[in-house]
Amino acid sequence: MKKVFILCSIIALGLFTSCSNDENTEESENALIGSWQLVAEYDNDEAYELTTCELEQTIVFKADNSYQYISYSPTDDEGSECAVDDYSTIGDWSITSKGKMMISDDYIEIEVNYTVSGDTFTMSYTDSYDGEDYSVKSVYTKI
């Protein structure tokens, strides 16, 4: 009888734990859904000075796990007028584990760290280029 009770307790604990993780994943996904506009970017922890057009860049996360990245470039010499450029893309996203998500499109597939705190979405990753490691952190606000 004691073994049956322990076995039932373990199964019940496993069910509650798995439901809790599902709920956390669902909450994380729900927090991401919507449009996010770039407000800051850091390269190797140093603030990168963003142009007017870069500050218009937007990521739209949709409930069907697709996303749209909208990039802008200047249309005039002063850089005050911006238009959607060729770097804009459509792809897929998914949460792979707590605080990590996979983003993929026709050109990339990358796992990034992310946080959502209120109306702020932060995404970061580390990569290598020409034999050197660098880290990038992008901060977005919900629009």
VENTA-V64755 format. One record per helix or strand of 2 or more residues. SS is the DSSP state (alpha for helix, beta for strand). FROM is the first residue (numbers start at 1). LEN is the number of residues. If there is no record, write none. Layout:
ss from len
SS FROM LEN
SS FROM LEN
This chain:
ss from len
alpha 2 31
beta 34 10
beta 46 2
alpha 54 3
beta 58 4
beta 66 5
beta 72 3
beta 82 3
beta 89 9
beta 100 5
beta 109 9
beta 120 10
beta 132 11
